[in-house]
């Protein structure tokens, strides 16, 4: 899953791979990335949706 935005707006790519979720900066695809377990990802996503993050 990827989200595109206009120039100067941060974008991320999210990949669901087995029980892990990978996140990276879509403008620097060859750079570093973060890996989350499914529980950590759900907690983060719930926080974003609830305006806590």
ROVODREN-529869 format. One record per residue: residue number from 1; residue in three letters; x, y negated, z of N, C-alpha, C in turn. Coordinates in steps of 0.1 Angstrom, whole numbers. Layout:
<kollos>
n, res, n_X, n_Y, n_Z, ca_X, ca_Y, ca_Z, c_X, c_Y, c_Z
NUM, Ala, X, Y, Z, X, Y, Z, X, Y, Z
...
</kollos>
This chain:
<kollos>
n, res, n_X, n_Y, n_Z, ca_X, ca_Y, ca_Z, c_X, c_Y, c_Z
1, Unk, 9, 12, 0, 0, 0, 0, 9, -12, 0
2, Unk, 6, -22, -8, 14, -34, -8, 5, -46, -10
3, Unk, 9, -57, -5, 2, -70, -6, 10, -80, -12
4, Unk, 5, -87, -22, 13, -97, -29, 7, -111, -25
5, Unk, 16, -120, -24, 12, -134, -21, 21, -143, -30
6, Unk, 17, -156, -29, 24, -166, -37, 39, -168, -33
7, Unk, 46, -176, -40, 60, -179, -37, 61, -184, -23
8, Unk, 71, -180, -16, 74, -185, -3, 66, -178, 9
9, Unk, 57, -169, 5, 48, -163, 15, 54, -149, 18
10, Unk, 57, -145, 30, 62, -132, 33, 53, -121, 29
11, Unk, 58, -110, 24, 50, -98, 20, 57, -86, 25
12, Unk, 49, -76, 28, 54, -63, 33, 48, -52, 25
13, Unk, 55, -41, 24, 50, -29, 19, 48, -19, 30
14, Unk, 38, -11, 30, 35, -1, 40, 33, 12, 33
15, Unk, 41, 23, 37, 40, 36, 31, 37, 46, 42
16, Unk, 27, 54, 40, 23, 65, 49, 29, 78, 44
17, Unk, 39, 83, 52, 46, 95, 49, 45, 105, 60
18, Unk, 37, 114, 58, 35, 124, 69, 29, 117, 81
19, Unk, 35, 120, 93, 31, 113, 105, 37, 100, 107
20, Unk, 46, 95, 98, 53, 83, 100, 47, 72, 91
21, Unk, 49, 59, 94, 45, 48, 86, 58, 39, 84
22, Unk, 61, 37, 72, 73, 29, 69, 69, 15, 64
23, Unk, 76, 5, 69, 73, -9, 66, 86, -16, 61
24, Unk, 85, -23, 50, 97, -31, 46, 92, -44, 39
25, Unk, 102, -53, 38, 100, -66, 31, 100, -63, 16
26, Unk, 89, -65, 9, 87, -62, -5, 97, -70, -14
27, Unk, 102, -81, -9, 111, -89, -17, 125, -84, -15
28, Unk, 128, -75, -6, 141, -70, -3, 140, -55, -2
29, Unk, 134, -48, -12, 131, -34, -11, 142, -25, -8
30, Unk, 154, -29, -12, 166, -21, -9, 172, -23, 5
31, Unk, 166, -32, 12, 171, -36, 25, 166, -27, 36
32, Unk, 167, -32, 48, 163, -24, 60, 147, -22, 60
33, Unk, 143, -12, 68, 129, -9, 69, 126, -5, 84
34, Unk, 114, -5, 87, 110, 0, 101, 101, 12, 99
35, Unk, 103, 21, 108, 95, 34, 108, 87, 34, 121
36, Unk, 74, 37, 120, 65, 37, 132, 59, 51, 132
37, Unk, 57, 56, 144, 48, 68, 146, 34, 64, 144
38, Unk, 25, 74, 142, 11, 71, 139, 4, 63, 150
39, Unk, 7, 67, 163, 1, 60, 174, 6, 46, 175
40, Unk, 19, 44, 173, 24, 30, 174, 18, 21, 163
41, Unk, 17, 27, 151, 12, 20, 140, -3, 16, 142
42, Unk, -11, 25, 147, -25, 22, 150, -26, 11, 161
43, Unk, -18, 12, 171, -18, 2, 181, -14, -12, 176
44, Unk, -4, -13, 167, 0, -25, 161, -12, -30, 152
45, Unk, -17, -22, 143, -28, -26, 134, -40, -31, 142
46, Unk, -43, -24, 153, -55, -29, 161, -52, -42, 167
47, Unk, -40, -45, 171, -36, -58, 176, -37, -69, 166
48, Unk, -32, -66, 154, -33, -75, 143, -48, -79, 140
49, Unk, -56, -68, 138, -70, -70, 136, -77, -78, 147
50, Unk, -73, -76, 159, -79, -83, 170, -73, -97, 173
51, Unk, -63, -101, 165, -57, -114, 166, -47, -115, 177
52, Unk, -42, -104, 182, -32, -104, 193, -18, -105, 188
53, Unk, -16, -102, 175, -2, -103, 170, -2, -113, 159
</kollos>
